[in-house]
Amino acid sequence: MNDAGRDTGTWDTGPVGNDTAADFCGGLDDAATEEGAGMIRDALLCPPAPGDRLGLF
């Protein structure tokens, strides 16, 4: 929890320096080779919905 009483994820300046990016990359590593391109395509074609927190407060 942060000082405001909210859950806090892990953030860094690297390309996978936050929890969501690390989770995505972990899932990509675990996926079958033929599923990887589809996972990346889906992530790029499915923008966040209005109101999604995106880790921002």
N, C-alpha and C positions, 0 to 999 in steps of 0.2 A: 504494500500500500504506500502511496505517496503521502505528502503532507496534507493533501486535501481529502484523504480517506478513499481515494480511488485506486483500483488495481493499476499497477504499472508494469508494462512489458519491458523487455530488454531492447535497448537502442544503442546503435553504434554508427559510425560513419561509413562502414564497409557496405558492399552490395547486398550482403545477407546479414546485416547487423541488427535485425529486429526479429522478434519471435515469429511473426507471420511469414516473413521471407524465408527464415530458416525452416519453418514447418513445410512450406511449399517445396523447397529444395529437397528436404528429407523425403517427402512424398514422391518427388520426381526420381530420386535415387532408388526408391523402393519399387517404382512402377516398372512394368515390363517395357522393354525397349520400344515396342510399337505403340505404346500408350503415351510416351513422353511428348511427342509433337502435338498430340491432341490436348494434353494438359496445358501446354504453353499457349496454344491457339485459344483455348477456352478462357484462360486467364487474361489474355490480351483483348479478346472480343467481348468480355463481360465486365464493363466498368462498374464501379461501386454505385449502389443506388443512393439517391438523395437521403441524407440522414444516417448513412453508415458512418460509424465513428472513425474508422481508419487510424485509430490510436491517437487522435487529436482531441484535445479538450478545449 
